[in-house]
Amino acid sequence: MLAGPPLPADVYLVDVWAHRPVSNAIAARLHIRHESPQVLLVDHGHVMWSASHFRVTARALRAELTRFTRSSMSADLVRQ
């Protein structure tokens, strides 16, 4: 997925084996249950979409990023 076209978002990876306290802090701050593997789409501190285990796919993430980007752009236009 990262080898494809650029994503319209910043991407961060947390190695939960090496950085368990960071993983626990993310779960506590975002009010989610930690699962592995897991992907979270976060906007302004709120989880907008998440997937875990077999739902973690490049296609699913790219589709949600596209959907989220379009809805954010629409909301920005409405606010103007």
Secondary structure as UniProt FT lines:
FT   TURN            2..3
FT   TURN            16..18
FT   HELIX           20..30
FT   STRAND          38..43
FT   TURN            44..45
FT   STRAND          46..52
FT   HELIX           53..55
FT   HELIX           58..79
//
